[in-house]
Amino acid sequence: MIERTIESLTVSESSQEIIERATEPLTFPQETVTIERITEPLSRLEPPQEVRQSRRILKNLVVKCPECKEIILEREYRKNLQICPRCRYHFRLSAYERIELLVDPDSFVEMDADMISVDPLNFVSQSQTYAEKLVQERKKTGINDAVVIGYASIAGQPLAIGVMEFQFTGGSMGSVVGEKITRVIELAIERRIPLLLVSASGGARMQEGLYSLMQMAKTAAALAKLSESRLPYFSLLTNPTTGGVTASFAMLGDVILAEPGSLICFAGPRVIEQFMHERLPKGAASAEFLLQHGFIDRIVPRPELRRTLAQLLRFYSNDALQMWGDEAKDALSSASA
């Protein structure tokens, strides 16, 4: 067995100095930049200004279709009335965009824009109170509640009009929405003009409980008075129209129109499938399905809406009804003679 012995080595003075310097604690100059502790969660940290600016530019340049995933240039998207050129998917319009699309330029006069909802039940969710939610929605949309009402003209024909804003709490119907819908119906009765309501809603507003459900009966009763006054009511259903709005004024029109592909139902397809434990037919809650089963009168693509409504207004005008009434009386007199 080979034994190895290690003799002590004498370290020179120069080497000893090197070792001492190496074992000394490290020191930094006073001008060294210190790293501050990050207290903000990484998920909340904002990207650099250049990145945020490039994202805004990209967002303003293109739009992605949720149906076919087509990338659409913003200018083509606006020029095409916010319709996908590939699959004809109709993007949602805001209330004021819808009004601008339908009525004559500078003819719309808004009513009761200052009405705001209150919190009668002191409703509190996990994240915020209902009162805080309302303030947040007003800041986001720039309007006070989920419907805009007033009067205007289409092709020179006067009418009362109410348009729902889906971006405000999903277009849900609370006390203010029901009251404004009722007021625009009463305006049509008072001025003896037709009524147009454009629906885009997730249904009754749960934060107001029974108060929101009462608006279903309230609006239906007002429409019954409109019918007794022999004034026409046109209902335009857009994507989506569901819940208590579908179960009340949206489906009570003398003529019910819908945009292509709109979701129109009381309970959503997923809710029905979970309850029935059965798969529904494809497109069971679409506008096309409802037209096939007689629930609506016609599906009208967005570019044709204004022309179609103008034809209906002329058809239901007082002069036309008077003329047809006189002809009917003459016909009855001739038949009895």
C-alpha positions, 0 to 999 in steps of 0.5 A: 500500500502506497502512503502519501504524505503532504508536507507543510508548504511555506507560503510566500509573503506575496501569496499571503497578501493575496489570500488576505485580500480575497478573504476581506468582506466586499465593499461597494462605492457610495454611488452604487445604485441600490435595488428597491424591493418590489412591493407591487404584484407582478400581475399588476405591473404595467409594461413599458410606455413603448409596449403600451403605445404599440398595443393601442396602435395595434388595437386601433388598426385591426379587429378580430372576428370572434366567430371565424377569427378573421383579422379585419382592418379597422377602417374596413370594419367601420366601413362595413357597419361592423360586420365581418366581411368573411362570415357576416358576423354582426358585432355589437353596436353601442346605443348611440351607434345604433341610433346613428345607423337607423335615424335621419341625421340630427333628428334624434332628441334624447329624453330622460338622460339624467335618470339613474338607478338606486340600490333599494336592496343594499345589494352586496356581491363578493367584490363590490356593492351594487352602488359602486357597480353603477358608478363604475358602469356610468364611467365606462359607458358614459351613460346613466343606465342601460337604455337611451330613449327619445324621438326621431325620424326615419326617411322623414317619418316620425317615431319614438325610439328606445335603444338598449346599451349592452355594455351597461351591466349587460343591458339588464333591465332594472327600475330605470330601464323599465321606467324609461321604456314605459315613458317612451311608450307613453310618448308614442301614445301622446304624439300618435307616432309609431314606436321602435324598441331595439333590444340587447339585454341579458334579462332582468337585473338581479341586483334589484330583485323583485323591482326589476321583475315588476318592469316586465308587467309594467312595460307589457301594460304600457304596450297594451295601451299603445295597442288600444290606441292603434299605433304600431310597435316595431321590435328589433332584436339584436345579439343577445336578447334574453331573459326578462326582456325577451319575456316582456316587451321584446316579443310583443311587437306588431312586427318583430325583426332580428339581426342575423345570428342573434341569440334570442331566448329566455334561458340560454342553451347551456342552462337548458342543456344542464337542466334537461341533460340533453344536447339542443339542436345547433343554433336552437336559440338563434334568430334563424331558428326562431324565424323557422318556428314563427316567433319572429317576422323577418331577419334583416341584415344591418345594411338593410335595416334603415330601408326596411324600417322606412318601408314599415313606417310608410306602410303603417302611417296614419295616411295609409291606414286611413286610405285602407280603412276607407277602401275597406268601408267602401268594399263592405258597403258594396258587398252589403248592397 
